[in-house]
Amino acid sequence: MNLAKHIDHTLLKADCTQSEIEKLCSEAVQFNMAAVCVPPFYVDAAKNFLAGTDVQLATVIGFPLGYNTTFTKVEEARKAIDDGADELDMVMNITAFKSKQFIAVANDIDSVCTLAHLHNKKVKVIIESGLLSEEEIKTACKICIDANADFVKTSTGMLGAGATVEVVKLIRSCLPQHMQVKASGGIRNKIFALDLITAGAERLGTSAGVSILNEA
């Protein structure tokens, strides 16, 4: 197994600097990771840092709370794509979801997916599994399937519990084979990373990519 190709090397803290983003990109290239995930503000710079490599560039949409309007998310996605993003990690509208406004949730995801797919970009929908019951996770997965999302992602890592093996298994069991799972939140060592991959995660969002790979 090429563990590096399962890792989205991530830096999303509020006070991150451009020099830290450059270091993140350099590390991702050095270890041949799958992607970096950076704040929208740094997408343009990160594209330059990654030029000539096969490391994918991801950014976040509606992060971290997800309750932005659909218009705002679509315009954020459009700007990210224009700046060079390959993948969009969007936060589901958890507020609407908890209010059982599932049509609004579906329209939100579908709008971003439609725009992204027109430009051959991928969308990972963050459902914030730590705030959801098992039945709610199943419902969220169904919405993501109907909206043609590329991935269902467990969490932002900032609210509720992060990734767990049990949640990854549940999400994987809900999805068709062509859809993938990204685990995120609290992934800091090789053993846990491998357990999540075995459970069905194709990608791991973590800020500890270098230490995990050094451990491996």
C-alpha positions in Angstrom: 0.0 0.0 0.0 1.2 3.5 -0.9 0.1 5.2 2.3 1.2 8.7 1.1 -1.3 8.5 -1.8 -4.1 8.3 0.8 -3.2 11.5 2.6 -4.5 15.0 2.1 -1.8 17.0 3.8 -3.9 19.7 5.5 -3.4 23.1 7.1 -6.6 25.1 7.8 -5.8 26.9 11.1 -6.9 30.5 11.2 -3.5 31.9 11.7 -1.6 29.9 9.1 0.9 31.9 7.0 1.9 31.7 3.4 5.3 30.4 4.4 3.6 27.6 6.2 1.5 26.8 3.1 4.7 26.7 1.0 6.2 24.2 3.5 3.0 22.1 3.4 3.2 21.9 -0.4 6.9 21.1 -0.3 6.3 18.3 2.1 3.4 16.9 0.1 5.6 16.9 -3.0 8.6 15.4 -1.1 6.5 12.5 0.2 4.3 12.2 -3.0 1.0 12.7 -1.0 -2.4 12.7 -2.7 -3.2 16.3 -2.1 -2.8 19.4 0.0 -5.9 21.1 1.6 -5.5 24.8 2.2 -7.7 27.8 3.0 -9.3 29.4 0.0 -7.2 32.5 0.4 -4.0 30.5 -0.4 -5.3 28.4 -3.4 -3.6 30.7 -5.9 -0.3 30.6 -4.1 -0.4 26.9 -3.5 -1.1 26.2 -7.2 2.3 27.9 -7.9 4.0 25.9 -5.2 2.7 22.7 -6.7 3.3 23.5 -10.3 4.7 20.6 -12.3 3.8 18.0 -9.7 0.9 15.5 -9.5 -0.1 16.5 -6.0 -3.8 17.6 -6.1 -4.9 21.0 -4.7 -7.9 21.0 -2.4 -9.6 23.8 -0.5 -12.7 24.2 1.7 -16.1 25.6 0.9 -18.5 26.8 3.6 -15.9 25.9 6.2 -16.2 25.1 9.0 -19.9 25.5 10.0 -21.6 24.9 6.7 -24.5 27.2 7.1 -23.5 29.7 4.4 -26.1 30.3 1.7 -25.9 28.2 -1.4 -25.2 31.3 -3.5 -22.2 32.0 -1.2 -20.9 28.4 -1.5 -21.2 28.4 -5.3 -19.4 31.6 -5.7 -16.7 30.4 -3.2 -16.4 27.2 -5.3 -16.2 29.2 -8.5 -13.4 31.4 -7.2 -11.5 28.4 -5.9 -11.7 26.7 -9.3 -10.6 29.8 -11.1 -7.6 30.0 -8.7 -6.6 26.4 -9.5 -8.3 24.1 -7.0 -8.7 20.5 -8.1 -10.9 19.3 -5.3 -13.5 21.1 -3.1 -14.2 19.9 0.5 -17.6 21.5 1.2 -19.4 21.5 4.5 -23.0 20.3 4.3 -25.6 22.7 5.7 -25.9 21.0 9.1 -28.2 23.7 10.4 -30.7 22.9 7.6 -30.1 19.2 8.0 -31.0 19.2 11.7 -34.1 21.1 10.8 -35.0 18.3 8.4 -34.9 20.7 5.5 -33.5 18.0 3.3 -34.4 19.6 0.0 -32.4 22.7 0.9 -29.5 20.5 1.9 -29.7 18.5 -1.3 -29.9 21.7 -3.5 -26.9 23.1 -1.7 -24.7 20.1 -2.4 -26.0 19.6 -5.9 -25.3 23.2 -6.8 -21.6 23.0 -5.8 -21.3 19.5 -7.4 -22.8 20.7 -10.7 -20.4 23.6 -11.0 -17.4 21.5 -10.0 -18.2 18.7 -12.4 -18.6 21.1 -15.3 -14.9 21.9 -14.7 -13.9 18.3 -14.0 -13.2 19.0 -10.4 -14.2 16.7 -7.4 -16.3 17.5 -4.4 -16.0 15.9 -1.0 -19.0 16.6 1.2 -18.2 17.0 4.9 -21.2 15.7 6.9 -19.8 16.4 10.4 -20.5 12.8 11.5 -19.8 13.6 15.1 -22.9 15.7 15.3 -25.1 13.1 13.6 -26.9 9.9 14.7 -26.4 6.7 12.8 -29.7 7.2 11.0 -28.8 10.8 10.2 -25.5 9.7 8.7 -27.4 7.3 6.5 -29.7 10.1 5.4 -26.8 12.4 4.7 -25.1 9.8 2.6 -28.3 9.3 0.5 -28.4 13.0 -0.1 -24.7 13.0 -1.2 -25.4 10.1 -3.6 -28.4 11.8 -5.2 -26.3 15.0 -5.6 -23.5 13.0 -7.3 -20.8 14.0 -4.8 -17.4 12.3 -5.3 -16.7 11.7 -1.6 -18.4 11.7 1.7 -16.1 13.1 4.3 -16.5 12.4 8.0 -15.7 15.8 9.6 -14.0 19.1 9.7 -12.0 18.1 12.7 -13.3 21.2 14.5 -16.7 20.2 15.7 -17.8 17.1 17.5 -15.9 13.9 17.2 -13.4 13.4 14.4 -13.0 10.2 12.3 -13.7 6.8 13.8 -13.3 3.4 12.3 -17.0 2.6 13.0 -18.2 5.8 11.2 -16.0 5.1 8.2 -17.4 1.6 7.9 -21.0 2.9 8.2 -20.4 5.6 5.5 -18.7 3.1 3.2 -21.6 0.6 3.6 -24.1 3.4 2.5 -22.3 4.4 -0.7 -22.1 2.9 -4.2 -18.7 1.6 -5.1 -17.8 4.6 -7.3 -18.2 7.0 -4.4 -15.3 7.3 -1.9 -14.9 8.1 1.7 -12.5 10.6 3.3 -11.8 10.4 7.0 -10.7 13.5 8.9 -10.2 14.7 12.4 -7.8 13.3 15.0 -5.7 11.2 12.6 -2.2 11.4 14.1 -0.5 8.0 13.8 0.2 5.2 11.4 -1.9 2.6 13.1 -5.1 4.7 13.2 -4.5 5.8 9.6 -4.2 2.2 8.4 -7.2 1.2 10.4 -9.3 3.9 8.7 -8.1 2.8 5.3 -8.9 -0.8 6.1 -12.4 0.3 7.2 -13.0 1.9 3.7 -11.4 5.4 3.7 -9.7 6.3 0.4 -8.4 9.6 1.7 -7.2 10.8 5.1 -7.3 14.5 5.9 -4.6 15.2 8.5 -2.1 17.8 9.5 0.2 15.0 10.7 1.0 13.5 7.3 4.8 13.9 7.6 5.0 12.2 11.1 2.6 9.5 9.9 4.8 8.7 6.9 8.0 8.9 8.9 6.5 6.4 11.3 5.5 4.2 8.4 
